[in-house]
Amino acid sequence: MKKENTNNGYLFPKRYTNYIFILLFLLYMFDYIDRMVITSMFPVIERDLGISHTQSGMLVSVVYWAIVLLTFPVSLMVDRWSRTKTIGIMAIIWSLATALCALTGNYIQLFMARALIGVGEAGYAPGGSAVISGLYPIEKRSRMMGIWNASIPVGTAIGHFLGGFIAVRLGWKHAFGIVALPGLIIAILFLFLKDYKTVDLAFINKNQQRIKMERKDIVREFLSRPSVLYTYFGIAAVVFTTTALITWLSTYFQNEQGLAMDSAGGKASLVMVLAVVGAPLGGYLTDAWRKRQPNARLLFPAVSTLVSAVLLFVSLYLLRGTVQYVFLLLMGISIMGFISGAAAVTQDVIHPGLRATSYAIAVVVQNLLGSSMAPLIMGRLYDLYSIKTALLMLPFILLVGSLLFYLGSKHYEKDMEKVTKIRLEAA
């Protein structure tokens, strides 16, 4: 089997590779800061704009709706044009849209500005995953995906904290303007990074002939890989849960424990930020297990998601006070353990020229069924019943995700045998 990279398995010299990775990490972190800074400010925004809990949830959901609509065309640009330049342009758009939120005067204007954030963020996850898959050798793919995805809880936690902290002291509009600037600076730097050459869409047939892929071949590439199809929906189940917690856990602490907005935001942030341990830890454990068990990249997500379901069930149904919070913190570590292996699978079993497109499918499924629905459904259940009742459904969603990852693991090895092997080259 040919290696996909040079330089001892790396596409570029290791120092430059790590420089690109650091910028990718920081940009993903500011992606989520800009996306989630609003959540701990819901109470004051609801008061100032006179909106319902459901409308607050829609301010998060609209970001994901925009991502769902645009992630395919943007990801095609990533796969067929330039990964680094596309990422830089997208990040400039979402940073400016975040700043625009500070200038809004009513709910419709804020809703539209939030939608524009989603327009900018539509292809970042597919683009970033394609870059990482090209930069690092396959045996390190899970751990690098895990470290990269640790930026999600870091950004979420910082966004939670900064939203409440700045809103209490300066007002909620200032929070948007302040968090927009750092991401804009990193986005400009990204426009000047090196990239790998765009991969031709071709495969080798049984007669060892190189055949250009047609549209039907591209469709067959995905439909013939059960492991990645189960992975897409398994990711959606976990993302539904994490988005629900990211959006409403601060409100849960405010309502159930009577905490102030900034204190509740800080407490919720700590639960989410512990995923910075779970995501890279999951990557290291997955790659280590993979040396003995080839399908570990889906077996580990099945186990870690099951553990998260149990921890969340016990904390919400059976516990109160400090012990409940300890279980929530443990869940914060385990719940992101899935992402390193699952994200790697979306790249492992698909043609190298379709990696961004593969992750785009994951993004569409997880955002359509998970991220965009969770704030809205949780907000609606909150309006009808209580925030506690809304959150009580989440452990059962995680059980479904665990089962899907396990079913995908049964097909992983056969799907890996079908993948076209292509050596990547630096542009």
N, C-alpha and C positions, 0 to 999 in steps of 0.2 A: 504494500500500500504506500503510495506517495504521500509525503508530508505536504500540507497545504502552504507552509511558510518556509522562508529561508532564515539565515542568521540564527542557527541552532533552534529552529522551530518558530522564530519570530519574523514578522514581515519587515520590520525596521529594527535598527539598533535598539537595545533594551531601554536605554535612557530616554530616547525619543518616544518609544512605545509607552513608557510610564508617564511621560509628560502629557501625551494625548489622553491617556486614561484618567489622569488627575483632572484635566479640564472636562472630560465626560462626566466624571463624578460630581464635580462642582455644578455643572450645568443642570444635571438631573436634580440635584439638591435644590437649586433655585427654581426649577420647574415646579417642584412641589411646595416650596415656600410661597410662590406666587399663586399657586392653585388653591392652597389650603389656609392662607392667612385670614380668610374671611370667616372660618368656622367658629372660632372662639369669640367673634364679634357679633354673632347672630342676635343676642338679646338687645344690644344697643341699636343695631341696624333695624330690627323689627320695630323698636320703639320710635326711632326717628322717621322711618318710612311708612309705618302703619301697615306692616305686612304680616302674614300668618307663618306658622312653622313650615307648612308645605311650600310656601313661596321662598322661604329661606333655603330649604332643601333644593329647590330648583336652581338657585344661584350656583350650587355645586354641580348639579346634574347637567346644566347647559354646557359646561365645559366639556363633559364627556360626550354629549350629543354632537357637538362640533367635531370632536376627535373622530367619532364613529363615521361621520359623513365624509371626512377628508383624508383619513389615514391611508386609504388605498391609493388615491392619485399621488399623494406625497411620497408614499413608500415606493411606488413605481419610479418616481424621480430619483429617489435614493439609490435603488438598485441599478438604474440605467444611466444615471448622470454622475453625481458626486455625492458621497456620503457627508463629507466634512462641510462643503459649501451649503448643502441643503440644511444641515443641522444649524449652522450659523444664521442663516436667513430666518429659519423658524424661531430661533431663540430671540432674535431681534424683535420679531412680531409680537411674541407673547410678553416680552418685557415692556414694550411700549403700551400694549393693551392693559397690563397691570397698572401702569402709571395713569392710564386714561380713567380707571375706576375712581381715582381720587378726584376727578373733575365732574363726576356725575351728580345730578340733582334730584333724581327720582328713581323708582324701581325699574322702569323700562330701560332707562339709560344704563343703570348698573347691570341689568340682565344682558343687554347687548354688548357691553364692554367685557363681561365675563365670557360671553360666547366667542369674542375675538381672541381671548386667551386660549381657548380650545382650538381655534384655527391655527394659532402658532404652534401649539403643542402636538398637533395631529400626528406628525411623523417622527417625533424625537425618539421614542422608545424603539421602534423598528430600526431607525437609523443608527442609534447607539449600539443596539445588539449586533447589527451587521458589522459595525466597525470593530467591536470587541472580538467577534468571531474571526475576523480577518487578522487582527493584531496578535492573537495568542494561539498557541498550539492546542489541539483538541483536548489533550489530557489536563489542561489547566482551565478549560472553558467554564466549568461549573463554578470554580472558586472565584474567577474574575467576574462572572455574572453575579455571584453572591455579593462580592464587595461592591460592585457597581450599584446593585439594587439596594444596598444598605443606605444609599443616599436618599431613598424614598422616605423611610421613617425619620431620618435626620432632618430632611427638609420639611416634612409634615410637622414634626415636633417644634422646630424653630418657627414655622408659620403659626402654629397654635399659640406658642408663647408670645411671639412678637405682636400678633393680632390683639390679644387681650392687653398686653403691656402698653403698647402704643396707644390703643383706643382709650384706655383709662386716663392717660396723661395728656395726649394731644388731640384725641378724636379719631374715629375710625377711618376717615378719609386719608389722614396722614400715613396710616399703615401701608396703604397701597403704594403711595409714592416712594416711601423709604425702601421697601423691599424690591422695587423694580430695577434700581440702578445697578447693583452688582452683577445680576444676570446679563444685563445689556453689555457690560464690559467684557465678560467672558465670551459672549456670543460673537463679538467683533473679532476677538482672538481666533475663534474657530474658523473663520473664513480663510485663514492663511495656513492651515495645517495640511500636511501631506495626506494622501489617500492611496488605496490600492486600485489597480486597474479594474474597470467594470468587466465582470465575467460574462462571456458569451453564453447565451441560453442554448446549450446543446447537450446531448447525452450520447453515450456509447451503446449501440444495440448489441444483440447477441453475436453478430458477425464482426464485432470490434470496429464498426463504422461510426463515424461522428455524424450525428443527425441533428439538424437545427430544430429546436422545440417549437411546435405550433401551439396555438391557444388550447387545443384539446389536450396536448401533452402536459401543459402547465396545470390544467385542472386535474388531470390524472395523477400528477405528482403529489398533490395534496390528498385526494380522495383515496389513494392507494396506501396511505400511511396512517393506519388506525391509531398508532401511538400518539401522533401529534394531534389528531382530532380529539381524542380523550383528554389530552393535555390542555387544549384550548378551553374546554368546558370546565375542567378541574380548576384551572386558573380563575375562571369567572366566578366560581363558587367561593373561593377564598377572597378574591378581590371584593365581592359583594360584602363580605363580613368586615374586612379591613376598612373599606370605605364607610360603612355604617358606623364603625367605631371611631374612625377619624372625624366624621362629621358630627356625631351626636354624643360621644362619651363625655365631652366637656359639659354639655347640657344635662346629662344624666347626673354628674356630680353636683351641678348647681341645684337641680330639683330634688334629688334624693338625699343629699347631704348638706344642703343649704350653704354651699361655698360661694364666695364672690367670683365674679367672672374671671379675673386674672388668676386667682388661686385654682379654680376648676380647670382653666386652660393649662396651667403648669402641671397639675396632677395628671390630666389626660395625656399631655405631651410626654411625660416620663414613660407611660405605658407604651406609647407608640415608638419612642426613641430607642427602647430596648431591642427593637427589631434590628438595630444596627449591630447587635450581637448575633441575632438569629440568622440573618441573611448570609453573612460571610461564613459563620460557623456551619450552616447548612451546606455551603459550597465545599468547604474543606472535608466535611464528613461524607458528602456525596461522592467526591472524587476519590477519597480513600476507599470507600465501600466498592466503588466501580472497578477497582483493581481485582476484586474477588467476585463481584456480582455485576455483570455487564449492564443489567437493566436498573442499576441503583439510582439512576437519575430520575426514575419515576417511583421506585419503591420508597426512597427516602421521603419525597413529598407526601406519599400516602400515609406514612407513619407520623411525620411531624404534624400533618393536618389533623389526624385522629387525636393526637395528644392535645392539640390546641382546642379541639371540640370538647374534650373532657374537662380541661382547665376552665374554659369559659362557662360550660354548663354548671360546674360546681360553684364557681364564683357568683354567678347570677342567681342561681336557684337556691343555694344552700348556705351561703356565707354573707356576713355583714362586716362593716368596719375594717380594721387593719388586716385581718386575715383575708378578707375578700380582695383587698388591694394587692396583697402579696400574690394571690393566685392570678390576678389580672396582669401583674408584672411578669410572672412566669409565662403567661400566655403571650405577652408582648414579645418575648424572646422566641417562642416556638412558632408563632403564626407566620413569620416570614422565612422559616426554614425551607419552605417549598420552592421558593422562587429561583434559586440558583440552578437546581436540577431541571425544573420545568422550563425555564427560559433556555437552557442549553439544548433541551430536546427540540425546541422549535427551530434550532439551527442545525442540530446533528443530522436529522433524518431527511432534510430537504436539500435540493440542488443548491450549490454555493451562490449561484446567480439569482436566487429567489429568497435569500435569507431575510431581507427587510420586508419583503412581501409576506413571508411566513409569520414574522412577528406582528405584521399589520393585521393579519387574520386574528391572532391572539388578542390584539388590542381591540379590534371590533367586537369580538365575542365578549371579552371581559368588560368592556365599557357599556355595550348594549345591554347585557344581562346583569352585570355587576355594578360598576361604578356609577352609571347614570341612574340605575333603578334604586340602588340602596338609599341615597339621601331622600328620594321622593317617597318610597314605600315607608321608610322609617318615619319621615315627617308626617305622612298620612296616618299611620298607626298612632303616632304621638297625638295628633289632633283628635282622633277618635277615642283613644284610651289613655295611655301614659307613655312616657319615654321608657320606663322600665318594661312594660308589656312589649313594646316594639323590639327591644334588644333581646328579649327572651327567645326569639325565633332563631337567633344567629348560630348557636351550637349545632342545630340540625342542618343548616346550610353547609357547615364545615364537614359534617359526616358525608354528605353527598360528594363534596370535593375529594375527600379521601378515597372513596370508592372509585371515582373516575380515574384518579392517578393509578390506583392499583390495576384497574382494567387495562390502562394504557401500557403498563409495565409488561404485560403478557405479550405485547406485539413489538416491543422496542428492538430486540435483536434482529428479527426478520426485516424490519424496516431499515435498519442500518446497512444491511447487505444490499439494499436496492439503490443506495445513494451513489451518484456520479462523483468520482474523485477528480478534483481539479486543483492544480497548483496555483496559488494566488501570487501576483506579481505587484511590486510597488509601482505606482504611477510616476 
